[in-house]
Amino acid sequence: MQNPLEMIKELLDQESVEYELLEHDPVHTSEEAAKVRGGSPQTGAKSLLLKSEAGFLTVVLQGDARLDSKKVTKYLGVSRNPRFATPEEVQQQMGCQVGACYPLAHLAGLRTIIDQPFTQQEYMSFNPGVHDKTITMSLRDYMELTRPEVVQVSQ
């Protein structure tokens, strides 16, 4: 798999999407990321790689939101709650480490669900497959590029 950061930058540049790339000390939580970029956790995208009976998928939540796995289970129409991917599965599926999963997961061939409340934001910030960089872009551009499934999956 190609470097996720390069894949994301290439896609955004090809599609003439405006974005800001911020370099910073490594961050591993939504709270740390919000501090280094100076924004609210609500605009930070927390991308979670899950494994369900239906396969792998990525769920994108606001940084301060919590996943309700029962809502994901119901939406997917499966019998068991999905589990978080292991570090090995994250590396294999997305080419990055846990905590650096990116919301443009369609680049890795993954189904993507965005939590409905997040769609009310003007922009989103996310780690592009690495812990020491953040990309900020318009949420409208994100929605047009990825066409994620919009579902209420937060608590």
C-alpha positions as a printed Julia matrix, in Angstrom:
155×3 Matrix{Float64}:
   0.0     0.0    0.0
   1.23    3.49  -0.87
   1.99    5.9    1.98
  -1.42    7.16   3.23
  -0.23   10.77   3.56
   0.96   10.81  -0.05
  -2.25    9.14  -1.29
  -4.38   11.72   0.52
  -2.34   14.71  -0.67
  -2.36   13.36  -4.23
  -6.16   12.95  -4.18
  -6.77   16.4   -2.72
  -4.39   18.02  -5.22
  -5.88   16.12  -8.19
  -9.38   17.21  -7.18
  -8.24   20.82  -6.53
  -9.45   20.63  -2.93
  -8.18   23.37  -0.64
  -6.58   22.03   2.52
  -4.09   22.99   5.17
  -1.3    20.64   6.23
   0.0    21.3    9.75
   3.18   19.66  11.06
   3.41   19.19  14.83
   4.7    16.93  17.59
   3.13   13.46  17.49
  -0.38   13.23  18.97
  -2.26   10.1   19.91
  -5.63   11.3   21.22
  -8.36   13.63  19.99
  -7.68   15.94  22.93
  -3.96   16.21  22.1
  -4.77   16.84  18.44
  -7.24   19.63  19.3
  -4.58   21.34  21.44
  -1.88   21.33  18.75
  -4.18   22.64  16.04
  -5.93   25.11  18.32
  -9.44   23.99  17.47
 -12.37   22.27  19.07
 -12.46   18.47  19.42
 -15.81   18.69  17.57
 -14.03   19.53  14.3
 -11.46   16.79  14.74
 -12.24   13.57  12.91
 -11.77   10.41  14.96
 -11.55    7.6   12.39
 -12.07    4.13  13.81
 -11.34    0.93  11.9
 -13.85   -1.73  12.9
 -14.21   -5.39  12.03
 -17.73   -6.77  11.76
 -19.34   -9.87  10.32
 -19.71   -7.78   7.16
 -15.95   -7.07   7.0
 -13.81   -4.05   7.78
 -15.24   -0.54   7.78
 -14.25    2.9    8.99
 -16.47    5.02  11.21
 -15.77    8.75  11.41
 -16.86   10.57  14.57
 -16.28   14.01  16.03
 -13.24   13.96  18.29
 -15.33   14.29  21.45
 -17.97   11.71  20.45
 -18.23    8.12  21.61
 -19.17    5.23  19.35
 -22.39    3.33  20.07
 -21.52   -0.07  18.6
 -25.12   -1.26  18.95
 -26.2     1.43  16.48
 -23.52    0.23  14.04
 -24.67   -3.37  14.5
 -28.28   -2.43  13.81
 -27.36   -0.34  10.75
 -25.18   -3.11   9.29
 -27.84   -5.74   9.96
 -25.4    -8.09  11.65
 -25.9   -10.16  14.79
 -22.76   -9.21  16.77
 -21.29   -5.84  17.66
 -18.21   -4.93  15.62
 -14.85   -4.88  17.37
 -11.97   -2.46  17.05
  -9.32   -3.64  14.61
  -6.05   -4.87  16.07
  -2.86   -2.86  15.45
  -1.85   -5.47  12.87
  -5.19   -5.19  11.07
  -4.96   -1.38  11.06
  -1.51   -1.6    9.46
  -2.69   -4.18   6.93
  -5.94   -2.42   5.97
  -4.93    1.26   6.16
  -1.12    1.28   6.13
  -0.85    3.23   9.37
  -0.73    2.86  13.14
  -3.64    2.89  15.57
  -4.58    6.5   16.25
  -3.6     7.68  12.78
  -6.5     6.18  10.8
  -7.82    8.64   8.24
 -11.39    9.45   7.16
 -10.64    9.12   3.44
 -10.68    5.35   3.93
 -12.15    4.77   0.47
  -8.51    5.17  -0.67
  -7.87    1.87   1.14
 -11.0     0.32  -0.36
 -12.94    0.55   2.89
 -16.61    1.26   3.46
 -16.97    4.52   5.4
 -19.7     5.7    7.74
 -19.74    9.26   9.09
 -21.68   10.05  12.23
 -24.63   12.27  11.31
 -23.91   15.05  13.88
 -20.44   15.52  12.36
 -22.02   16.54   9.05
 -23.16   19.81  10.66
 -19.55   21.04  10.97
 -18.03   23.47   8.48
 -14.65   21.75   8.32
 -12.78   18.72   9.63
  -9.22   18.09  10.81
  -7.6    14.66  10.83
  -4.35   12.74  11.04
  -3.51   11.63   7.48
  -2.05    8.25   8.4
   0.7     9.75  10.59
   0.73   11.11  14.15
   2.74   14.28  13.46
   0.64   15.96  10.77
  -2.93   17.23  10.54
  -4.95   18.03   7.44
  -7.83   20.48   7.71
 -10.36   20.69   4.89
 -13.95   21.66   4.19
 -16.46   19.06   5.33
 -18.45   19.7    2.16
 -15.39   18.78   0.06
 -14.88   15.67   2.2
 -18.49   14.58   1.66
 -18.24   15.11  -2.11
 -14.94   13.21  -2.36
 -15.82   10.21  -0.24
 -19.63    9.9   -0.39
 -19.71    8.24   3.06
 -22.82    6.66   4.5
 -24.37    9.15   6.94
 -25.73    7.43  10.04
 -26.16    8.39  13.71
 -23.66    6.03  15.38
 -22.54    8.07  18.38
 -23.92    7.82  21.91
